[in-house]
Amino acid sequence: MAQESPKNSAAEIPVTSNGQLDDSHEHSFNRDLKCSLPVGLGLSETKITSHGFDSAKEGVVEAGQFPSSPASPKSSVISPSSAAASRLAGQGCDLIIPTGGRAQQKSGPVVLADEVKNPAMEKLELVRKWSLNTYKCTRQIISEKLGRGSRTVDLELEAQIDILRDNKKKYENILRLAQTLSTQLFQMVHTQRQLGDAFADLSLKSLELHEEFGYNADTQKLLAKNGETLLGAINFFIASVNTLVNKTIEDTLLTVKQYESARIEYDAYRTDLEELNLGPRDANTLPKIEQSQHLFQVHKEKYDKMRNDVSIKLKFLEENKVKVLHNQLVLFHNAIAAYFAGNQKQLEQTLKQFHIKLKTPGADAPSWLEEQ
């Protein structure tokens, strides 16, 4: 009967909603439990097993040693069962459940997450750098316009760029004139073809002038045919010159614009560094001078690279321009000369030499089979 006292006391232990023991009955339970234990058995070695709810899920309550003062007991430790331990292991918890029932935390390497960068701060920093660079370049441009600032000039390269821009204007003028000639020739050929059809119609209806109208109809049709051949040569000339002017030369001029922007940035940061070097050197200015020196070196390398790119493109452009214009000018001359000389054979031979294929009227229109 003496052994049933602890069980009855343990069965009546009130439990709060969060699973902790109620402090009001803890001291009375411990006092009755000590009285019922055999001599030599400590309270720390005592385990009380409850089978209150589910036999498959057991909980072991360990009571730790209490100090001499009954007013400050240690809280009890609840060790999980094997099923709970497996669930914790599946969730990635780094715990070791020893056979004795006490949970210990295993030490392992600590992985620190990388510092998350704020996109707003990155954008703000980019805007700040862009604003500072724009301010420096604008100040450099204004100082050059007013004649106060100095600029870096490559005399040989600047002369080549000026020649290229002047040639581009002249080539554009030739292109406009050739397009005008093509339009006018097309109208003339169209008029000659209509005139030839009118002469042919009259030759059939006027018996007394049949031969005269027939001669004129044949002449106008032959002129229209030769005009179409010449028109094909002129259009081929226009297409080649247009590619040279609006693509090849324009691409080189785009590189020239990038070179000029790099030159302005280089001069702006060079002027900034010169101004800092003229000022005092102390603990506050030395970091600014070092940063300015670094930025100056970066823009100097960019400027040198762009200058080298422009030089290479100008060289290749000159070689390509000479080759293209040589062929196109020979084509234009031979076609015009053969047309006005009335040499139809020579005109056709010129087109074959440059592999020009004339489009027959209505060749671009799809047939009725293709439309189905």
C-alpha positions as CSV (number, residue, x, y, z in Angstrom):
1,M,0.0,0.0,0.0
2,A,2.9,2.3,0.7
3,Q,4.0,1.9,-3.0
4,E,0.6,3.1,-4.4
5,S,0.9,6.5,-2.8
6,P,3.3,7.9,-5.5
7,K,1.2,6.6,-8.4
8,N,-2.0,8.1,-7.1
9,S,-0.2,11.4,-6.6
10,A,1.4,11.2,-10.1
11,A,-2.0,10.4,-11.7
12,E,-3.5,13.6,-10.2
13,I,-0.8,15.9,-11.4
14,P,-2.5,18.8,-13.2
15,V,-1.0,19.9,-16.5
16,T,-1.4,23.3,-18.0
17,S,-2.4,24.0,-21.6
18,N,1.3,24.2,-22.8
19,G,2.3,20.9,-21.3
20,Q,4.2,22.3,-18.2
21,L,3.6,21.2,-14.6
22,D,1.5,23.3,-12.3
23,D,3.8,24.8,-9.7
24,S,1.2,24.7,-6.9
25,H,1.2,20.8,-6.6
26,E,4.9,20.2,-7.5
27,H,6.3,20.4,-4.0
28,S,3.7,18.0,-2.4
29,F,4.3,15.5,-5.2
30,N,8.1,15.6,-4.7
31,R,7.7,15.2,-0.9
32,D,5.5,12.2,-1.2
33,L,7.7,10.6,-3.9
34,K,10.8,10.9,-1.7
35,C,9.1,9.3,1.2
36,S,8.0,6.3,-0.9
37,L,11.4,5.6,-2.5
38,P,13.7,2.9,-1.1
39,V,16.9,3.9,0.7
40,G,19.8,4.6,-1.7
41,L,17.7,5.4,-4.8
42,G,18.1,9.1,-5.9
43,L,15.4,11.2,-7.3
44,S,17.4,11.9,-10.4
45,E,17.4,8.2,-11.4
46,T,13.6,7.8,-11.1
47,K,11.5,7.6,-14.3
48,I,7.7,7.7,-14.4
49,T,6.0,6.3,-17.5
50,S,2.5,7.2,-18.3
51,H,0.2,5.3,-20.6
52,G,-2.6,7.8,-20.5
53,F,-3.6,8.2,-24.2
54,D,-1.8,6.1,-26.7
55,S,0.2,2.9,-26.0
56,A,2.2,3.4,-29.2
57,K,3.4,6.9,-28.1
58,E,5.2,6.7,-24.8
59,G,6.6,9.7,-22.9
60,V,9.3,9.4,-20.3
61,V,9.3,12.1,-17.7
62,E,12.7,12.6,-15.9
63,A,12.9,14.5,-12.7
64,G,16.2,16.2,-12.2
65,Q,17.9,16.7,-8.9
66,F,16.5,19.4,-6.7
67,P,18.7,21.7,-4.6
68,S,18.4,21.9,-0.9
69,S,16.0,24.8,-1.2
70,P,12.6,23.4,-2.2
71,A,11.6,26.9,-3.5
72,S,13.7,26.7,-6.7
73,P,13.4,23.3,-8.4
74,K,14.7,22.6,-11.9
75,S,12.1,22.1,-14.6
76,S,11.6,18.6,-15.8
77,V,12.9,17.5,-19.2
78,I,10.7,15.5,-21.6
79,S,12.7,13.2,-23.9
80,P,10.9,12.2,-27.1
81,S,10.3,8.6,-28.0
82,S,11.9,6.8,-31.0
83,A,9.0,7.8,-33.3
84,A,9.3,11.4,-32.4
85,A,13.1,11.2,-32.9
86,S,12.7,9.8,-36.4
87,R,10.3,12.7,-37.3
88,L,12.8,15.3,-36.0
89,A,15.6,13.6,-38.0
90,G,13.4,13.7,-41.2
91,Q,12.8,17.5,-40.6
92,G,16.5,18.1,-40.6
93,C,16.9,18.7,-36.9
94,D,20.5,18.2,-35.8
95,L,19.8,16.2,-32.6
96,I,21.2,13.0,-31.2
97,I,18.9,10.8,-29.0
98,P,21.1,8.7,-26.7
99,T,19.9,5.4,-25.2
100,G,19.6,7.1,-21.8
101,G,16.9,9.3,-23.1
102,R,18.6,12.8,-22.8
103,A,18.8,14.9,-26.0
104,Q,22.1,16.4,-27.0
105,Q,22.8,18.8,-29.8
106,K,25.5,17.8,-32.2
107,S,28.0,20.4,-33.1
108,G,28.6,20.9,-36.9
109,P,29.8,23.5,-39.4
110,V,27.8,26.7,-39.4
111,V,26.9,28.0,-42.9
112,L,26.4,31.8,-43.0
113,A,24.1,33.0,-45.8
114,D,25.5,35.6,-48.2
115,E,24.6,39.1,-47.6
116,V,21.5,40.0,-49.6
117,K,22.0,43.0,-51.8
118,N,19.3,45.6,-52.0
119,P,18.3,46.2,-55.6
120,A,17.1,49.7,-54.8
121,M,20.5,50.6,-53.4
122,E,22.3,49.2,-56.5
123,K,20.0,51.3,-58.7
124,L,20.6,54.3,-56.6
125,E,24.4,53.8,-56.8
126,L,24.2,53.4,-60.6
127,V,22.1,56.6,-60.9
128,R,24.7,58.4,-58.7
129,K,27.6,57.3,-60.9
130,W,25.8,58.2,-64.1
131,S,24.9,61.7,-62.7
132,L,28.4,62.3,-61.6
133,N,29.8,61.2,-65.0
134,T,27.3,63.3,-66.9
135,Y,28.1,66.4,-64.8
136,K,31.8,66.0,-65.5
137,C,31.4,65.5,-69.2
138,T,28.9,68.4,-69.5
139,R,31.4,70.7,-67.7
140,Q,34.2,69.5,-70.0
141,I,32.1,70.2,-73.1
142,I,31.1,73.7,-71.9
143,S,34.7,74.6,-71.0
144,E,35.8,73.5,-74.4
145,K,33.1,75.6,-76.1
146,L,34.1,78.6,-74.1
147,G,37.8,78.1,-74.8
148,R,38.8,77.5,-71.2
149,G,39.4,73.8,-71.1
150,S,42.0,71.7,-73.0
151,R,41.2,68.8,-75.2
152,T,43.1,65.8,-76.4
153,V,43.5,65.9,-80.2
154,D,44.9,63.2,-82.5
155,L,45.7,65.3,-85.6
156,E,46.0,62.4,-88.1
157,L,42.9,60.6,-86.9
158,E,40.8,63.8,-86.8
159,A,41.8,64.6,-90.4
160,Q,40.7,61.2,-91.6
161,I,37.4,61.5,-89.8
162,D,36.8,64.9,-91.4
163,I,37.5,63.5,-94.8
164,L,35.2,60.6,-94.2
165,R,32.3,62.9,-93.2
166,D,32.9,65.1,-96.2
167,N,33.0,62.1,-98.5
168,K,29.8,60.8,-97.0
169,K,28.0,64.1,-97.9
170,K,29.3,63.9,-101.5
171,Y,28.3,60.2,-101.9
172,E,24.8,61.0,-100.6
173,N,24.5,63.8,-103.2
174,I,25.5,61.3,-106.0
175,L,23.0,58.8,-104.6
176,R,20.2,61.4,-104.7
177,L,21.0,62.3,-108.3
178,A,21.2,58.7,-109.4
179,Q,17.8,58.0,-107.8
180,T,16.4,61.1,-109.7
181,L,17.9,59.8,-113.0
182,S,16.4,56.3,-112.3
183,T,12.9,57.8,-111.7
184,Q,13.1,60.0,-114.8
185,L,14.4,57.1,-116.9
186,F,11.6,54.9,-115.6
187,Q,9.0,57.5,-116.7
188,M,10.7,57.8,-120.1
189,V,10.7,54.0,-120.7
190,H,7.1,53.8,-119.6
191,T,6.2,56.6,-122.1
192,Q,8.2,55.0,-124.9
193,R,6.4,51.7,-124.3
194,Q,3.0,53.3,-124.5
195,L,4.1,55.2,-127.6
196,G,5.2,52.0,-129.3
197,D,1.9,50.4,-128.5
198,A,0.0,53.4,-130.0
199,F,2.2,53.2,-133.2
200,A,1.5,49.5,-133.5
201,D,-2.2,50.0,-133.2
202,L,-2.2,52.7,-135.9
203,S,-0.2,50.6,-138.2
204,L,-2.9,48.0,-138.2
205,K,-5.7,50.5,-138.7
206,S,-4.1,52.8,-141.3
207,L,-3.3,50.8,-144.4
208,E,-1.7,53.7,-146.3
209,L,0.7,54.4,-143.3
210,H,1.2,50.8,-142.3
211,E,5.0,50.7,-142.8
212,E,5.7,54.1,-141.3
213,F,3.8,53.4,-138.1
214,G,5.4,50.0,-138.0
215,Y,8.9,51.4,-138.1
216,N,8.2,53.8,-135.3
217,A,6.5,51.2,-133.2
218,D,9.6,48.9,-133.5
219,T,12.0,51.8,-132.7
220,Q,10.1,52.8,-129.5
221,K,9.8,49.3,-128.3
222,L,13.5,48.7,-128.8
223,L,14.3,52.0,-127.0
224,A,12.0,50.9,-124.1
225,K,13.8,47.5,-123.9
226,N,17.2,49.1,-123.9
227,G,15.9,51.6,-121.3
228,E,14.8,48.8,-119.0
229,T,18.3,47.3,-119.3
230,L,19.9,50.6,-118.5
231,L,17.5,51.0,-115.6
232,G,18.5,47.7,-114.2
233,A,22.2,48.8,-114.3
234,I,21.4,52.1,-112.6
235,N,19.3,50.5,-109.9
236,F,22.2,48.1,-109.2
237,F,24.5,51.0,-108.9
238,I,22.1,52.8,-106.5
239,A,21.8,49.8,-104.3
240,S,25.5,49.3,-104.0
241,V,26.2,53.0,-103.2
242,N,23.4,53.0,-100.8
243,T,24.8,50.1,-98.9
244,L,28.2,51.8,-98.8
245,V,26.9,55.1,-97.5
246,N,24.1,54.1,-95.2
247,K,25.5,50.9,-93.7
248,T,29.3,50.7,-94.1
249,I,30.2,54.3,-93.6
250,E,27.4,54.8,-91.1
251,D,28.7,52.0,-89.0
252,T,32.2,53.5,-89.0
253,L,30.8,56.9,-88.0
254,L,29.0,55.3,-85.1
255,T,32.3,54.0,-83.8
256,V,33.6,57.5,-84.3
257,K,30.9,58.9,-82.1
258,Q,31.8,56.4,-79.4
259,Y,35.4,57.4,-79.7
260,E,34.5,61.1,-79.3
261,S,32.4,60.3,-76.2
262,A,35.3,58.3,-74.7
263,R,37.6,61.3,-75.5
264,I,35.3,63.7,-73.6
265,E,35.2,61.4,-70.6
266,Y,39.0,61.0,-70.7
267,D,39.6,64.8,-70.8
268,A,37.0,65.3,-68.0
269,Y,38.6,62.9,-65.6
270,R,42.1,64.2,-66.7
271,T,41.1,67.7,-65.8
272,D,39.6,66.6,-62.5
273,L,42.9,64.8,-61.6
274,E,44.9,67.8,-62.5
275,E,42.9,70.1,-60.3
276,L,43.2,67.7,-57.3
277,N,47.0,67.4,-57.9
278,L,47.3,71.2,-57.7
279,G,45.6,71.3,-54.3
280,P,47.0,70.4,-50.9
281,R,47.8,66.8,-50.0
282,D,46.5,65.8,-46.6
283,A,44.6,62.9,-45.1
284,N,41.3,64.1,-46.6
285,T,42.5,64.7,-50.1
286,L,44.8,61.7,-50.6
287,P,41.9,59.2,-50.9
288,K,40.2,61.5,-53.4
289,I,43.4,61.7,-55.5
290,E,43.8,57.9,-55.5
291,Q,40.2,57.4,-56.6
292,S,40.6,60.1,-59.3
293,Q,43.8,58.5,-60.5
294,H,42.0,55.1,-60.8
295,L,39.1,56.6,-62.7
296,F,41.5,58.4,-65.0
297,Q,43.4,55.3,-65.8
298,V,40.1,53.4,-66.6
299,H,38.9,56.1,-69.0
300,K,42.4,56.4,-70.5
301,E,42.3,52.7,-71.4
302,K,38.8,53.1,-72.9
303,Y,40.0,56.0,-74.9
304,D,43.0,54.2,-76.3
305,K,40.9,51.2,-77.2
306,M,38.3,53.3,-79.1
307,R,41.0,55.2,-80.9
308,N,42.6,52.0,-82.1
309,D,39.1,50.7,-83.2
310,V,38.5,53.8,-85.2
311,S,41.9,53.6,-86.9
312,I,41.3,50.0,-87.9
313,K,37.7,50.7,-89.2
314,L,38.9,53.6,-91.2
315,K,41.5,51.5,-92.9
316,F,39.1,48.7,-93.8
317,L,36.5,51.2,-94.9
318,E,39.0,52.9,-97.3
319,E,39.9,49.5,-98.9
320,N,36.3,48.5,-99.2
321,K,35.2,51.8,-100.6
322,V,37.8,51.8,-103.4
323,K,36.9,48.3,-104.4
324,V,33.1,48.8,-104.4
325,L,33.2,52.2,-106.1
326,H,35.6,51.0,-108.8
327,N,33.3,48.3,-109.9
328,Q,30.2,50.4,-109.7
329,L,31.7,53.3,-111.6
330,V,32.8,51.0,-114.4
331,L,29.3,49.5,-114.6
332,F,27.7,52.9,-114.7
333,H,30.0,54.2,-117.4
334,N,29.7,51.2,-119.7
335,A,25.9,51.0,-119.4
336,I,25.3,54.7,-120.1
337,A,27.8,54.7,-123.1
338,A,26.3,51.6,-124.6
339,Y,22.7,52.9,-124.2
340,F,23.2,56.2,-125.9
341,A,25.4,54.7,-128.6
342,G,22.6,52.3,-129.4
343,N,24.8,49.3,-128.9
344,Q,22.3,46.8,-127.5
345,K,24.7,44.0,-127.5
346,Q,27.3,45.9,-125.5
347,L,24.6,46.9,-123.0
348,E,23.5,43.4,-122.4
349,Q,27.1,42.3,-122.2
350,T,27.8,44.9,-119.4
351,L,24.9,43.5,-117.3
352,K,26.2,39.9,-117.8
353,Q,29.7,41.0,-116.7
354,F,28.3,42.2,-113.3
355,H,25.8,39.4,-113.0
356,I,22.8,41.6,-113.0
357,K,19.5,39.9,-113.7
358,L,16.6,42.0,-115.0
359,K,13.2,41.6,-113.6
360,T,10.5,41.0,-116.2
361,P,7.3,43.0,-115.8
362,G,4.9,41.1,-113.5
363,A,7.5,38.7,-112.2
364,D,6.9,39.7,-108.6
365,A,3.2,39.0,-108.8
366,P,2.3,35.4,-107.6
367,S,0.5,33.1,-110.1
368,W,-3.0,31.9,-109.5
369,L,-1.7,28.5,-108.5
370,E,0.4,30.1,-105.7
371,E,-2.5,32.1,-104.4
372,Q,-4.6,28.9,-104.0
